[in-house]
Amino acid sequence: MGPAIIPSMFQMFEQAHEASRRRKGELGIGLSVARSLIATHGGTIEASGDGPRRGSRFIINPAPV
């Protein structure tokens, strides 16, 4: 995923390639749910990527115990 997509990827039903994903039955809720669960427990999630087909990185920072 490219840097331009990252800000919207944590929104419910958002997908990078919406038309092709809808045919496969994917809803686009995974990252939104993940962010909500992590935030509920006091943590954060960050994403970065260098562009399409170049891999993506997700960093989960849990709340201190």
N, C-alpha and C positions, 0 to 999 in steps of 0.2 A: 504494500500500500504506500502511496506517496504522501508526503507531508501535507498536501492540501486537503486530503481526505480525513486525516486524523481528528481534527476538532469535531466533526460530525459523526464519527464512527461509534461513539458511545451513546448516541440518541436512539431511542426505540424505533425499530423497523428500518433503520438506515443500513444500506448496503453499498459496497463499492461498485458492483456491477449488477444493478437491480434486475434487469431483464433476465439474465442467465440464471441468477439465483432463484428467482420466483418459480421457474420451470422445475427446479429440483425440489421445491417444497420448503425451502429455507425461509424463515421469517425475518431474520435480522434483529433478533432480540438478545442474543448471547452476550455481547459486550455490555449492553445496557444493564442486564441482570447482574452480570459479574461486578460492574461498578457499584451498583446499588448494594449488593451483599457485602462487598469490601468496605464501602463507606459506612454501612450500618455497624460494622465492627471497628470503626475508627481508622481504617486504612485508606490507601489511595492506590490507583492503578494508572500507569503511564504507558503510552504507546509511541513507537517511532518506526520509521521505515524509510528505505532509500528509493522506493519506487515500485511499480508493478513488477511482479515476478522476481524481486530481489530480496524477499524475506521481510519479516516484521518482527519487532521486539516488543514484548509486554513486560513491564516491571511492576510487581505487586509489592507495595510497602505496607506491611501490617503495622497496626498500632503497637506501641511499646506495652509490654506487660508489667 
